[in-house]
Amino acid sequence: MGVSSQPQAADREAAQSFWANAREAIRGSKQDYTEGNLGRAIVLLAIPMVLERVMESLFGIVDAFFVSTLGTNAVAAVALTESLLTILFGVAVGLSMATTAMVARRIGEKDPEGASDAAAQSILLGVVFSIGIAVLGFVSAPRLLKLMGAAPAVIETGQNFTRMIFGGSVTIFLLFLNNAIFRGAGDAAIAMRALWLANFINIALNPCLILGLGPFPRLGLLGSAVGTTIGRGCGVLFQLWVLFGGMSRVSIARRHLHLHVVVMLRLVRVSLTGILQFLVSSASWLGLVRVIAGFGSPALAGYMFAIRIIIFSILPAWGLCNAAATLVGQSLGAGKPDRAEKAVYRAGFYNMLFLGTLALAFILFAERFIGIFSRDPEVLRLGTSCLRFISYGYVFYAWGMVTVQAFNGAGDTWTPTVINFACQWVLQIPLAWALAYPLGMGVTGVFLAITIAESVLAVVAMWAFRRGRWKRQRI
């Protein structure tokens, strides 16, 4: 009895320890991530990062539902505007990569003044760039929609929506960049709260302003843009309140708000390849859509439903990846490259367990998952095939995702950019076309090409990571 109770007691203790760490992660931990247990550090960082992503995805679903009630022209206007925003998001993501890497490095070096300086320079860069984008987008909204192929009715419906979204570009940039500062510093819970606040206000305001509920005016599609911009703006105000109020590991004062050319140039240098990395990956998916489009609407619909399931389901994996990036940056700053390497292997192992379990569920029950979105037999068949084929490579993807983010956390954005380009453009798209058309595999060939290319990407990324050049990256 005593012997058999020992494993049960150990299990209870492990569960209690996990939930205690989870509560600390959500409240906000003061843990020094350059010291102590790596498993605990990953949990403390990953949980708020996962919750942050979940809320962001929830907002997208809620907003899409209410916009869809306005008709196809409204949906088309939103889709085209989001396509136009790809470049803006690319710049924001690239600058965020550089910001997280530089802030993490300074925090690891125990240089809070340097971290504050890097944070301030990042914010100044984001404000300057976003003002230019805002003016261009606000003035040229109808022409930009026309350039994207919008019909006159779509332009008429969506031009004010596009103007408002682009006019609020500064809120997009600062929401990205300020949260990148918090993640690099290890204040993942603050980043989570900022995005939860922004998206909670989005979710509350958008239906009220779109449909004119209660005392709110009925603004239609414009209401979605107004609600989104107000929500993002409130999130940014909260972030700035924390940063300038000294309530995080990084504190910005007026003395930091001056042009520091050396720091700004370092941010720009790392950002440029980060931007290219984002655009290479985003554009490669557009290339795949072009190949799949040749097989008709059911193939496109099945692919879209499978990808939506995949993107939503791997949110916890991205939390682990971002946790690894922070640990790499801070550990290198503390002069502990071995700890940085161990953090990546630990995060990769956890990610492999998670995605491996998810893959098994998708392989066994793919048809049920796709059936949530469509009962059309052909869409169901092709979506099931897509979900299963992509799931076969999940164990590889687990390591590839973590490793790519580890490079970014070290400030080496160039290596994953080259790997992404080689695997996604040189290998994936030509292979998808070759398998689908000359070799006669049809759309199944595209799904197989994704699995092969993304698995190769993971292997190449691990090989490059093991070479260790990232350990000598200066930022």
Secondary structure, DSSP 8 states (H G I E B T S, - for coil): -HHHHHHHHHHHHHHHHHHHHHHHHHH-----TTSS-HHHHHHHHHHHHHHHHHHHHHHHHHHHHHHHTT-HHHHHHHHHHHHHHHHHHHHHHHHHHHHHHHHHHHHHTT-HHHHHHHHHHHHHHHHHHHHHHHHHHHHHHHHHHHHTT--HHHHHHHHHHHHHHHHTHHHHHHHHHHHHHHHHHT-HHHHHHHHHHHHHHHHHHHHHHHHT-TTS---THHHHHHHHHHHHHHHHHHHHHHHHTT-SSS---GGG-S--HHHHHHHHHHHHHHHHHHHHHHHHHHHHHHHHHTT-HHHHHHHHHHHHHHHHHTHHHHHHHHHHHHHHHHHHHTT-HHHHHHHHHHHHHHHHHHHHHHHHHHHHHHHHHHHTT---HHHHHHHHHHHHHHHTTHHHHHHHHHHHHHHHHTT--HHHHHHHIIIIIIIIHHHHHHHHTTT--THHHHHHHHHHHHHHHHHHHHHHHHHTGGGG---
